[in-house]
Amino acid sequence: MNQYEVMYVIDTALEDSARTELINRFNELVVKNGGEVERVDEWGKRRLAYAINYKTEGYYVLMYIKAPVDLPRELERNLKISESVLRYLVIRYEGELPAKREMNRPVREAAEAPAASAVEAPAPAAAPAPVEAASVEAAPAEAVDEEAPVSEAE
């Protein structure tokens, strides 16, 4: 059996229970066709890089599976048929399962965090930058040497 990494983006308009049911349906499809689901990582709601079907956010799901060669085609067919799936990608990989890592915070929390830290952070003290700029501007003017005209009489 080959190892595959499957990522798909679900429409955020789907309710939580329907989204969970959809994820379970894809997991059951893998098991029913002779595969094995190694891990399912739900990344949560994230902003899309560009609008897909007029949607700007999607719910990301990453799935690692071991499956026979013909299973990815059937899984892709089901992902394509589902109207709730905005995009999907199935990749075969070799080696060990990547370690689970903590993903970035969801869109709402990430937007609130910089705003909160901006309020708490004190304003930086004014630096004497104009004084330094004046001395830097004066230095090139002094360094310019004019050459005397060379006479061609010799």
VOBA-1610 file (N, C-alpha, C; in pm, whole numbers, padded with zeros to 5 digits, always signed):
BEGIN
Met+00083-00118+00000Met+00000+00000+00000Met+00088+00124+00000Asn+00041+00226-00070Asn+00111+00354-00077Asn+00058+00449+00029Gln+00140+00548+00060Gln+00100+00651+00155Gln+00059+00775+00077Tyr-00048+00838+00121Tyr-00099+00956+00054Tyr-00130+01065+00156Glu-00116+01187+00109Glu-00154+01304+00186Glu-00270+01368+00110Val-00381+01387+00178Val-00501+01442+00115Val-00537+01570+00188Met-00545+01680+00115Met-00591+01805+00175Met-00713+01851+00098Tyr-00815+01891+00172Tyr-00932+01947+00107Tyr-00986+02064+00188Val-01052+02157+00117Val-01106+02278+00178Val-01257+02270+00167Ile-01323+02281+00282Ile-01469+02270+00290Ile-01528+02410+00302Asp-01643+02430+00241Asp-01716+02557+00248Asp-01751+02587+00393Thr-01726+02710+00437Thr-01754+02748+00577Thr-01903+02768+00603Ala-01984+02773+00499Ala-02129+02788+00518Ala-02190+02659+00575Leu-02117+02550+00567Leu-02164+02422+00620Leu-02164+02427+00773Glu-02268+02374+00834Glu-02277+02370+00980Glu-02176+02270+01036Asp-02146+02282+01165Asp-02047+02195+01228Asp-02083+02048+01216Ser-02209+02014+01240Ser-02249+01873+01234Ser-02237+01819+01091Ala-02275+01899+00992Ala-02265+01855+00853Ala-02119+01843+00810Arg-02034+01934+00860Arg-01891+01928+00827Arg-01828+01802+00887Thr-01862+01770+01012Thr-01810+01650+01076Thr-01857+01526+01002Glu-01981+01526+00958Glu-02036+01413+00883Glu-01963+01396+00749Leu-01930+01507+00683Leu-01858+01501+00556Leu-01717+01444+00575Ile-01649+01489+00679Ile-01514+01439+00708Ile-01520+01289+00738Asn-01617+01248+00818Asn-01633+01105+00849Asn-01666+01024+00724Arg-01743+01083+00633Arg-01778+01012+00510Arg-01654+00983+00426Phe-01562+01080+00417Phe-01439+01056+00342Phe-01348+00956+00414Asn-01346+00960+00547Asn-01269+00861+00623Asn-01324+00719+00601Glu-01457+00706+00605Glu-01520+00575+00584Glu-01496+00524+00443Leu-01492+00615+00346Leu-01466+00577+00207Leu-01328+00512+00195Val-01230+00568+00265Val-01095+00513+00262Val-01093+00374+00323Val-01156+00358+00439Val-01156+00229+00508Val-01234+00124+00428Lys-01348+00166+00371Lys-01433+00073+00297Lys-01362+00018+00172Asn-01274+00098+00113Asn-01204+00055-00009Asn-01067-00005+00020Gly-01043-00049+00142Gly-00921-00121+00174Gly-00806-00035+00221Gly-00831+00090+00253Gly-00725+00178+00301Gly-00726+00192+00452Glu-00635+00272+00499Glu-00622+00294+00643Glu-00598+00443+00666Val-00678+00505+00751Val-00661+00646+00785Val-00560+00654+00899Glu-00445+00714+00872Glu-00342+00725+00976Glu-00366+00843+01068Arg-00406+00957+01011Arg-00429+01076+01092Arg-00513+01176+01015Val-00598+01246+01087Val-00678+01354+01028Val-00653+01479+01111Asp-00601+01583+01046Asp-00576+01712+01112Asp-00675+01813+01058Glu-00757+01866+01146Glu-00849+01972+01106Glu-00783+02105+01139Trp-00744+02177+01036Trp-00675+02305+01055Trp-00773+02416+01091Gly-00898+02398+01060Gly-00998+02498+01094Gly-01020+02600+00985Lys-01091+02704+01023Lys-01128+02809+00928Lys-01008+02899+00901Arg-00980+02918+00772Arg-00870+03003+00730Arg-00911+03085+00610Arg-00845+03194+00593Arg-00871+03281+00480Arg-00807+03222+00355Leu-00880+03225+00244Leu-00828+03173+00117Leu-00739+03279+00052Ala-00643+03235-00026Ala-00554+03327-00096Ala-00630+03406-00202Tyr-00730+03344-00260Tyr-00815+03411-00359Tyr-00955+03353-00346Ala-01054+03424-00394Ala-01193+03381-00380Ala-01218+03258-00468Ile-01286+03160-00412Ile-01328+03040-00485Ile-01479+03034-00474Asn-01547+03040-00586Asn-01694+03043-00588Asn-01748+03153-00497Tyr-01685+03269-00503Tyr-01722+03387-00424Tyr-01706+03366-00273Lys-01629+03269-00233Lys-01601+03242-00091Lys-01460+03292-00060Thr-01442+03356+00054Thr-01311+03406+00093Thr-01249+03327+00208Glu-01325+03237+00270Glu-01275+03154+00379Glu-01311+03009+00353Gly-01229+02919+00406Gly-01256+02777+00393Gly-01211+02704+00517Tyr-01265+02585+00538Tyr-01229+02499+00651Tyr-01133+02393+00597Tyr-01007+02396+00641Tyr-00903+02308+00589Tyr-00897+02177+00667Val-00884+02066+00593Val-00869+01934+00653Val-00753+01864+00585Leu-00660+01811+00663Leu-00545+01738+00612Leu-00555+01595+00661Met-00543+01499+00569Met-00563+01358+00602Met-00444+01278+00551Tyr-00390+01192+00632Tyr-00282+01100+00591Tyr-00341+00960+00587Ile-00324+00893+00473Ile-00382+00760+00456Ile-00282+00665+00394Lys-00303+00536+00418Lys-00235+00428+00346Lys-00344+00361+00264Ala-00318+00345+00136Ala-00425+00296+00049Ala-00370+00221-00070Pro-00453+00131-00128Pro-00414+00066-00253Pro-00408+00170-00366Val-00347+00132-00474Val-00322+00223-00585Val-00450+00284-00643Asp-00559+00210-00649Asp-00682+00259-00712Asp-00768+00348-00621Leu-00740+00353-00492Leu-00822+00431-00400Leu-00816+00582-00422Pro-00700+00642-00449Pro-00698+00788-00469Pro-00790+00835-00581Arg-00803+00758-00686Arg-00892+00797-00796Arg-01038+00802-00747Glu-01078+00703-00669Glu-01215+00700-00615Glu-01236+00813-00514Leu-01135+00841-00432Leu-01145+00949-00335Leu-01156+01084-00406Glu-01074+01105-00509Glu-01080+01229-00586Glu-01217+01245-00653Arg-01272+01136-00702Arg-01403+01142-00766Arg-01509+01189-00666Asn-01505+01136-00545Asn-01600+01176-00441Asn-01577+01320-00394Leu-01451+01361-00386Leu-01422+01499-00348Leu-01472+01596-00455Lys-01458+01558-00580Lys-01503+01643-00690Lys-01655+01653-00695Ile-01724+01544-00666Ile-01870+01542-00670Ile-01931+01627-00558Ser-01867+01628-00442Ser-01921+01699-00326Ser-01921+01850-00351Glu-02037+01911-00341Glu-02048+02056-00362Glu-01992+02136-00245Ser-01976+02073-00131Ser-01925+02142-00013Ser-01772+02154-00014Val-01705+02078-00100Val-01560+02083-00109Val-01521+02186-00214Leu-01449+02288-00170Leu-01407+02395-00262Leu-01286+02353-00345Arg-01185+02294-00282Arg-01064+02248-00349Arg-01012+02125-00277Tyr-00933+02045-00349Tyr-00872+01926-00289Tyr-00742+01896-00360Leu-00657+01819-00294Leu-00530+01777-00351Leu-00491+01645-00286Val-00454+01548-00369Val-00410+01417-00321Val-00268+01397-00372Ile-00176+01372-00280Ile-00035+01355-00314Ile+00017+01225-00254Arg+00094+01150-00332Arg+00160+01031-00278Arg+00293+01073-00219Tyr+00325+01022-00102Tyr+00453+01054-00040Tyr+00518+00927+00011Glu+00649+00934+00025Glu+00725+00821+00078Glu+00792+00865+00207Gly+00819+00771+00291Gly+00884+00802+00418Gly+00787+00793+00533Glu+00830+00848+00645Glu+00749+00842+00766Glu+00645+00953+00768Leu+00545+00931+00848Leu+00439+01030+00866Leu+00498+01154+00930Pro+00473+01274+00876Pro+00528+01395+00936Pro+00475+01414+01078Ala+00557+01473+01161Ala+00516+01499+01300Ala+00405+01603+01301Lys+00312+01583+01393Lys+00202+01678+01404Lys+00255+01805+01468Arg+00223+01918+01405Arg+00269+02045+01459Arg+00150+02137+01482Glu+00170+02232+01569Glu+00063+02326+01599Glu+00053+02426+01485Met-00065+02442+01433Met-00086+02532+01321Met-00113+02673+01372Asn-00111+02769+01280Asn-00143+02907+01314Asn-00285+02916+01367Arg-00311+03021+01441Arg-00444+03041+01496Arg-00546+03067+01386Pro-00672+03034+01410Pro-00775+03062+01311Pro-00786+03211+01280Val-00857+03244+01176Val-00866+03381+01125Val-00912+03480+01230Arg-01017+03449+01302Arg-01072+03543+01401Arg-00971+03574+01510Glu-00907+03474+01565Glu-00812+03495+01674Glu-00689+03569+01623Ala-00644+03539+01504Ala-00525+03605+01449Ala-00552+03752+01424Ala-00672+03787+01384Ala-00705+03927+01360Ala-00716+04005+01491Glu-00762+03941+01597Glu-00777+04008+01726Glu-00644+04022+01798Ala-00552+03931+01782Ala-00426+03932+01855Ala-00340+04054+01823Pro-00317+04091+01696Pro-00234+04210+01671Pro-00299+04338+01723Ala-00431+04346+01717Ala-00500+04465+01766Ala-00481+04479+01917Ala-00486+04371+01990Ala-00468+04374+02135Ala-00324+04410+02170Ser-00227+04355+02097Ser-00088+04384+02129Ser-00051+04526+02091Ala-00116+04585+01991Ala-00088+04722+01953Ala-00133+04818+02061Val-00241+04787+02131Val-00291+04872+02238Val-00197+04866+02358Glu-00145+04748+02387Glu-00061+04729+02504Glu+00082+04778+02484Ala+00132+04779+02363Ala+00271+04815+02337Ala+00291+04966+02351Pro+00393+05009+02426Pro+00419+05152+02438Pro+00479+05207+02308Ala+00459+05334+02286Ala+00514+05397+02166Ala+00665+05406+02180Pro+00741+05381+02074Pro+00887+05389+02083Pro+00933+05534+02098Ala+01043+05553+02171Ala+01096+05687+02193Ala+01153+05742+02063Ala+01142+05872+02044Ala+01191+05935+01922Ala+01343+05931+01922Ala+01400+05889+01812Ala+01544+05878+01800Ala+01599+06005+01735Pro+01724+06039+01760Pro+01783+06159+01701Pro+01822+06135+01555Ala+01734+06078+01477Ala+01761+06047+01337Ala+01786+06171+01252Pro+01714+06284+01272Pro+01740+06401+01188Pro+01881+06455+01203Val+01940+06446+01322Val+02076+06495+01343Val+02173+06409+01264Glu+02155+06279+01267Glu+02241+06188+01194Glu+02227+06209+01045Ala+02108+06233+00997Ala+02084+06253+00855Ala+02156+06379+00807Ala+02158+06483+00889Ala+02224+06607+00850Ala+02374+06586+00837Ser+02435+06512+00928Ser+02578+06489+00922Ser+02614+06398+00805Val+02527+06307+00769Val+02552+06218+00657Val+02545+06295+00526Glu+02450+06391+00518Glu+02436+06469+00396Glu+02556+06562+00377Ala+02613+06612+00483Ala+02724+06705+00473Ala+02852+06634+00435Ala+02869+06511+00473Ala+02992+06439+00448Ala+03022+06423+00299Pro+02929+06385+00213Pro+02962+06371+00072Pro+02999+06504+00006Ala+02942+06613+00052Ala+02972+06742-00008Ala+03117+06782+00019Glu+03168+06752+00135Glu+03305+06785+00169Glu+03405+06694+00098Ala+03365+06573+00068Ala+03456+06477+00010Ala+03477+06498-00140Val+03396+06580-00203Val+03409+06601-00347Val+03526+06697-00373Asp+03624+06652-00448Asp+03739+06735-00485Asp+03728+06771-00632Glu+03748+06898-00662Glu+03745+06938-00802Glu+03885+06927-00858Glu+03893+06878-00978Glu+04024+06864-01042Glu+04055+06991-01121Ala+04180+07028-01118Ala+04222+07145-01195Ala+04231+07106-01342Pro+04199+07197-01431Pro+04210+07164-01574Pro+04355+07137-01611Val+04374+07041-01694Val+04507+07002-01738Val+04538+07080-01866Ser+04653+07142-01866Ser+04689+07215-01987Ser+04754+07121-02085Glu+04724+07138-02208Glu+04776+07050-02313Glu+04897+07113-02382Ala+04957+07208-02323Ala+05070+07277-02385Ala+05195+07191-02385Glu+05206+07100-02305Glu+05327+07020-02295Glu+05343+06925-02406
//
